[in-house]
Amino acid sequence: MRLRTSFAALSLALGITGVNTSAQAQAPDPCTLYLCMASISGQGTPTGSCASAIAYWHIPFPGGLAIWTYYPVVKFWPDQSHDYRKQYMNSCSGATNTQNNSNISDAIMDQWGRVE
């Protein structure tokens, strides 16, 4: 009971002082990104750990891999996004080290490279 009371008091104190523990997105390893994108492209089964890698694919640059401009109008740039995503994903040597992996990489880019 005492532990529960202490935890409640600590939670209240942190809330009052305004301590913020918001999560920040981190860039996934290019190999993780390759494997996760391959899994949603029919080359496996995505796992729960792929959620952040797949989200990173769609987050606007500079925090992610989707290229947008905001001035003078908001616009998504599919070709630039495709090139940037491909460069990032293929920086994993395993994404292109065999013909089969290169084919998977190309299939990922064909399906997802220009998607917002």
C-alpha positions in Angstrom: 0.0 0.0 0.0 2.8 2.4 0.8 4.4 1.8 -2.6 1.2 2.6 -4.3 0.8 5.8 -2.3 4.4 6.8 -3.1 3.9 6.2 -6.8 0.7 8.2 -6.8 2.5 11.1 -5.1 5.4 11.0 -7.5 3.1 11.0 -10.5 1.2 13.9 -9.1 4.4 15.8 -8.5 5.7 15.2 -12.0 2.4 16.3 -13.4 2.4 19.5 -11.4 5.9 20.5 -12.3 5.3 19.9 -15.9 7.7 17.2 -16.6 7.1 16.1 -20.2 8.1 12.7 -21.4 6.9 12.9 -25.0 8.5 10.4 -27.4 10.5 11.5 -30.4 10.7 9.6 -33.6 14.1 8.2 -34.4 15.3 7.2 -37.8 15.2 3.4 -38.1 18.3 1.6 -39.3 18.2 1.3 -43.1 18.2 -2.5 -42.9 15.3 -2.5 -40.5 13.4 -0.2 -42.9 14.2 -2.5 -45.8 13.0 -5.6 -43.9 9.8 -3.9 -42.7 9.0 -2.5 -46.1 9.6 -5.9 -47.7 7.2 -7.4 -45.2 4.3 -5.1 -46.2 5.2 -5.7 -49.8 4.4 -9.4 -49.7 7.9 -10.7 -48.7 7.1 -11.7 -45.2 4.9 -10.7 -42.3 5.3 -7.3 -40.6 5.9 -7.3 -36.9 4.8 -4.8 -34.3 8.4 -3.5 -34.2 7.9 -2.4 -37.9 5.4 0.3 -36.9 8.0 3.1 -36.4 10.0 2.2 -39.5 6.8 2.2 -41.7 5.7 5.5 -40.1 9.2 7.0 -40.8 8.6 6.3 -44.5 5.6 8.7 -44.4 6.9 11.4 -42.1 7.8 14.6 -43.8 11.5 15.4 -44.3 13.7 16.4 -42.4 12.3 14.0 -39.7 11.3 11.3 -42.2 11.5 10.2 -45.8 8.6 12.1 -47.5 9.5 15.2 -49.3 7.1 18.1 -49.0 7.1 21.8 -49.6 5.0 24.2 -47.6 5.5 27.5 -49.4 4.0 28.9 -51.5 1.6 25.9 -51.4 1.6 22.6 -49.6 2.8 20.0 -52.0 4.0 16.4 -51.8 6.9 15.6 -54.2 6.6 11.9 -55.2 9.7 11.7 -57.4 12.0 13.3 -54.9 10.5 11.2 -52.1 11.1 8.1 -54.2 14.8 9.0 -54.8 15.4 9.9 -51.2 13.7 6.8 -49.8 15.6 4.6 -52.2 18.9 6.1 -51.3 18.2 5.7 -47.6 16.9 2.2 -47.8 19.7 1.0 -50.2 22.3 2.4 -47.8 21.8 -1.0 -46.2 24.2 -3.3 -48.0 21.8 -6.2 -47.6 19.2 -4.4 -49.7 21.2 -4.8 -52.9 23.8 -7.5 -52.2 22.0 -10.2 -54.2 19.8 -10.1 -57.3 16.9 -11.3 -55.2 17.3 -8.5 -52.7 17.7 -5.9 -55.4 14.5 -7.2 -57.0 12.7 -6.9 -53.6 14.1 -3.3 -53.2 12.8 -2.4 -56.7 9.4 -3.9 -55.8 9.2 -1.9 -52.6 10.1 1.3 -54.5 7.6 0.5 -57.3 4.8 0.0 -54.8 5.6 2.5 -52.0 8.3 4.9 -53.3 5.9 7.6 -54.5 3.2 7.2 -51.8 2.5 10.0 -49.4 
